[in-house]
Amino acid sequence: MTDIHIKGAQVVTASGIQHGEITISGGTIDAAGPASSVTGPSDPDTVIDADGMVALPGAIDVHTHMHDDELFPDGIDFASQTASAVAGGVTTVIELPTQTPVTTPDALHEKAETCSALAHVDFGLVAGNVQDPDIDVAGIMDAGTADFKTFTADPYLADDEAIAALMRRVGNAGGTVRVHCETQGLLDDARSTIDGDEPDVYMDSRPLEAELDAISRAGYFAEYADCPLHVVHISSGSGAHEGNRFKSRANVPVTLETCPQYLAFSKGDVADKGPFLKVNPSLKSDTERERLWDAVQDGTIDLIGTDHFPTYREAREAGWEDIWEPYAGLPGVETMVEYLASEGVHEGRLSWPRLRELVCTAPARNAAIYPRKGSLQVGTDADVMLVRTEEYEVTADDHTFVGGWTPYEGQHWSARVDTVIAGGEIVAKDHRVQSTAGRGQFLDRPL
């Protein structure tokens, strides 16, 4: 592996920022800290003058949907999507099932093998989407994951009894259940009141109360079953506070995740962006968006993932005529860090250490890969990103993402991912990927 010496960086720690250096050899961190405490290699292959850029561990996205041969069209696969990830400073992803179930040890092994041949970044897998709790929990954990995904809503709806039984079995085995929280009965009733196919009606088809009810029930189920719970993609400040009730009272860990799109957009933005904001759960009011920012700031939200879901621009355009036609979901893995640094740190909503916690440290802990990932500790994987300050207008033309669009098109940001290092190698520069498919490794995470 190439020896790398990064000089003149603003290194983000858990408590602040220090002007310092980072040295890398053999794919791991040799040192990270003030220049006076770092002994650089005598003749490094590569010296990077960071010139005051911010240095962070490579980001970890614990919620992606990147590969499904039965769903995604040609060109959208684990290779193209992990290339998009690394371009945006994300050096590890946790991949969740989309349409094709991963509910057996063999299915997990098969997906791990397929993705390993395509991956630009290291990755883990989640088993799902579980509707029948009669699965080989121990076998799946032995195959490489202790994370299981289930739904309280279509199209992968599991009934209450199934969720309770799954949580009991997974909890007994030491695993975690991730839950998509929207109550299907409320979604059905809301949909029955809607007569139209224009983009704005979609937001009303998935009301806030469906999220609140489902989060509450998932929390009680986790308490009943003594099963660690991870609530994915919370879309509202009220949802975050509902989940927070269980963080303080449950006998098991409860973690709460939100996504950049719920911080960036509200229902009022749909008139302009239409189907390019179709996502489940749907966007909520601007008041809920601001309350969600509060929850991110005060620690109610534990971490940020993207729920990355790739589509081509042409497929999404169809939603202007019929919002029910395109799949729901947004690309976000390439823009997560830049959005949060620009609109979070630079706008005074977040500190650099809090951003580090949200996209590096807490996701790594959640995925059971800390401190190997999500830190700059000596001996850990040399996954590093440098972020520079730069004013620019966001455009998909600058991105590696093959879909040809971003919901953030036209926004003005002030932070840019400059250089990305993964496993001790420079893998991206200015959103231009230098790595090759297949360099990433499967992260066996049995417990």
Salt bridges, closest charged atoms under 4 A:
GLU21 OE1 - HIS5 NE2 2.71
ASP69 OD1 - HIS67 NE2 3.23
GLU95 OE2 - LYS111 NZ 3.33
ASP122 OD2 - LYS373 NZ 2.65
ASP147 OD2 - ARG178 NH2 3.06
ASP147 OD2 - ARG445 NH1 2.98
ASP160 OD1 - ARG217 NH1 2.73
GLU182 OE1 - HIS180 NE2 2.74
GLU182 OE1 - ARG206 NH2 2.91
ASP204 OD1 - LYS267 NZ 3.36
ASP213 OD2 - ARG217 NE 3.18
GLU223 OE2 - ARG249 NE 2.66
GLU242 OE2 - ARG245 NH2 2.60
GLU257 OE2 - HIS63 ND1 2.77
GLU257 OE1 - HIS230 NE2 2.86
ASP286 OD1 - ARG289 NE 2.89
GLU288 OE2 - ARG291 NH1 3.93
GLU290 OE2 - ARG289 NH2 2.90
ASP302 OD1 - LYS247 NZ 3.09
ASP307 OD1 - HIS63 NE2 2.96
ASP307 OD1 - HIS65 NE2 3.10
GLU317 OE2 - ARG313 NE 3.47
GLU334 OE2 - HIS431 ND1 2.63
GLU338 OE2 - HIS431 NE2 2.74
GLU343 OE1 - ARG349 NH1 3.99
GLU357 OE2 - ARG365 NH1 3.83
ASP381 OD2 - ARG372 NE 2.81
ASP381 OD2 - LYS373 NZ 2.88
ASP383 OD2 - LYS373 NZ 2.82
GLU390 OE1 - ARG388 NE 2.62
GLU393 OE1 - HIS412 NE2 3.87
ASP418 OD2 - ARG388 NH1 2.62
ASP418 OD1 - LYS429 NZ 2.65
ASP430 OD1 - ARG388 NH1 2.50
